Amino acid sequence: MTRAQTHIQAMAPYALADLSSPERVPLISLSQNESLRSPSPLAIEAATHALADSALYPDPDWTNLRTALGQHHRLDPKNILCGNGSLDLISCLARCFAGPDRAVLAPAHAYPFFRTVAQMSNAPFHTAPEIEATASVDALLRTVRRETGLLFIANPGNPTGTRIPISELKRLRAALRDDILLVIDEAYGEFADHLGERVFDMVTGGNTVVLRTFSKAYGLAGCRVGWGVFPINIAIELRKIMNPNSLTTMSEAAAMAALNDDAYMRETCSRTIELRDGAAARLQKAGYKIYPSFTNFLLIDLETPAEAIRIDHILRGKGIFLRPQDGAGLPHCLRMTVGPSEHMEKALEILEAEKRAAT
Ligand SMILES: Cc1ncc(COP(=O)(O)O)c(C=O)c1O
């Protein structure tokens, strides 16, 4: 019988959100860190127009999008690569830079896909302890081993929502061996842009990559457009293994139009932050522990795994889906994406009532 390679057989499939809703209960998903509103109407219009060109293959170099991203973020388009979501870029980076003798390192409660791509590359995966669900540069540096080849850090983190300042990222880079590739995943970067900490320039050192996505603040998760800033030598290697047509013509058009509608994206971020902080205050007042969030979601600490399962069960029974976090080593937590206010209201009322009933 034909069998996959042994390390692939040993892998579990990547766990996406379980959205199996009870019959006839309308589904409210606050589980996948999607945007609380549709993409810019300009993006919808651009993608619709682009469909007319889809008898032709897309531009394999994403020329228009790279140029626009370069202008928008003051970057050289030569350093920019786009992917079918940042998941695509994360996978390609692991395929290039991780393997049986090149281990992957990440913070203990990192985005679980980092572990998955290490497994795909048959690379050892190591984690460094966090402090209060926040990455620790000292712990990461202590955990580096001779065989470490790739370090992934999402900043802000998912599912933690916490972040470390750029001074800490620079301290990490300066203390890491030169041959270790540092990948800073800024999937939620737009929600923290107001802090004015621009990380892209770290790429000039030659061994750091910064990733971003249109899936969150731009509301284009379904279009699958990720992008990143890469040192040229790394971009050259990555291009060799990338799917040569990773974006569709429609996705590229949507992303370009969304990028040009900066006011719309900023409005999405400020609405999200307002709802997020309001929800955090209510939950804290009710007696829940909430981690500081710089993203479009909140991490709620339910103290024990049993309580997290109980609350998740109650919410699911009413069609409301938060995301359990056993996969990220936080089985006592649930992650709540900031969704439309009426959805948030339903979830918050149930959570508040549960706390009242328990006291
Ligand atoms: C930290 C992090 N990186 C990457 C991704 C994947 O994003 P994309 O939709 O661009 O593939 C996510 C999605 O939730 C994420 O949280």
PDBQT file of the ligand as one rigid body, heavy atoms in Angstrom, charges set to zero:
ROOT
HETATM    1  C1  LIG A 401      -0.754  35.060  13.769  1.00  0.00    +0.000 C 
HETATM    2  C2  LIG A 401      -1.413  34.673  12.484  1.00  0.00    +0.000 A 
HETATM    3  N1  LIG A 401      -0.658  34.492  11.400  1.00  0.00    +0.000 NA
HETATM    4  C3  LIG A 401      -1.202  34.136  10.230  1.00  0.00    +0.000 A 
HETATM    5  C4  LIG A 401      -2.556  33.934  10.094  1.00  0.00    +0.000 A 
HETATM    6  C5  LIG A 401      -3.104  33.487   8.778  1.00  0.00    +0.000 C 
HETATM    7  O1  LIG A 401      -3.561  34.541   8.067  1.00  0.00    +0.000 OA
HETATM    8  P1  LIG A 401      -3.947  34.445   6.531  1.00  0.00    +0.000 P 
HETATM    9  O2  LIG A 401      -5.425  34.520   6.472  1.00  0.00    +0.000 OA
HETATM   10  O3  LIG A 401      -3.272  35.606   5.903  1.00  0.00    +0.000 OA
HETATM   11  O4  LIG A 401      -3.412  33.157   5.988  1.00  0.00    +0.000 OA
HETATM   12  C6  LIG A 401      -3.386  34.114  11.190  1.00  0.00    +0.000 A 
HETATM   13  C7  LIG A 401      -4.833  33.892  11.067  1.00  0.00    +0.000 C 
HETATM   14  O5  LIG A 401      -5.578  33.800  11.986  1.00  0.00    +0.000 OA
HETATM   15  C8  LIG A 401      -2.797  34.495  12.420  1.00  0.00    +0.000 A 
HETATM   16  O6  LIG A 401      -3.541  34.664  13.512  1.00  0.00    +0.000 OA
ENDROOT
TORSDOF 0
